[in-house]
Amino acid sequence: MYGTIQLSEVLFNAHISSLTKAQASLAGVSKPN
């Protein structure tokens, strides 16, 4: 049971980090450097 919870938590964190990276890249594209 604990292993399943730990795995889902890791997957959730990976999903959040990928969303954050996507938002950051979109913000970088929309903002001219």
CNS distance restraints for C-alpha pairs under 8 A (distance, minus, plus):
assign (resid   1 and name CA) (resid   5 and name CA) 6.45 0.50 0.50
assign (resid   2 and name CA) (resid   6 and name CA) 6.10 0.50 0.50
assign (resid   3 and name CA) (resid   7 and name CA) 6.11 0.50 0.50
assign (resid   4 and name CA) (resid   8 and name CA) 6.23 0.50 0.50
assign (resid   5 and name CA) (resid   9 and name CA) 6.13 0.50 0.50
assign (resid   6 and name CA) (resid  10 and name CA) 6.26 0.50 0.50
assign (resid   7 and name CA) (resid  11 and name CA) 6.25 0.50 0.50
assign (resid   8 and name CA) (resid  12 and name CA) 6.00 0.50 0.50
assign (resid   9 and name CA) (resid  13 and name CA) 6.13 0.50 0.50
assign (resid  10 and name CA) (resid  14 and name CA) 6.16 0.50 0.50
assign (resid  11 and name CA) (resid  15 and name CA) 6.15 0.50 0.50
assign (resid  12 and name CA) (resid  16 and name CA) 6.26 0.50 0.50
assign (resid  13 and name CA) (resid  17 and name CA) 6.15 0.50 0.50
assign (resid  14 and name CA) (resid  18 and name CA) 6.14 0.50 0.50
assign (resid  15 and name CA) (resid  19 and name CA) 6.21 0.50 0.50
assign (resid  16 and name CA) (resid  20 and name CA) 6.15 0.50 0.50
assign (resid  17 and name CA) (resid  21 and name CA) 6.14 0.50 0.50
assign (resid  18 and name CA) (resid  22 and name CA) 6.12 0.50 0.50
assign (resid  19 and name CA) (resid  23 and name CA) 6.17 0.50 0.50
assign (resid  20 and name CA) (resid  24 and name CA) 6.10 0.50 0.50
assign (resid  21 and name CA) (resid  25 and name CA) 6.09 0.50 0.50
assign (resid  22 and name CA) (resid  26 and name CA) 6.13 0.50 0.50
assign (resid  23 and name CA) (resid  27 and name CA) 6.09 0.50 0.50
assign (resid  24 and name CA) (resid  28 and name CA) 6.08 0.50 0.50
assign (resid  25 and name CA) (resid  29 and name CA) 6.18 0.50 0.50
assign (resid  26 and name CA) (resid  30 and name CA) 6.21 0.50 0.50
assign (resid  27 and name CA) (resid  31 and name CA) 6.02 0.50 0.50
assign (resid  28 and name CA) (resid  32 and name CA) 7.38 0.50 0.50
assign (resid  28 and name CA) (resid  33 and name CA) 7.95 0.50 0.50
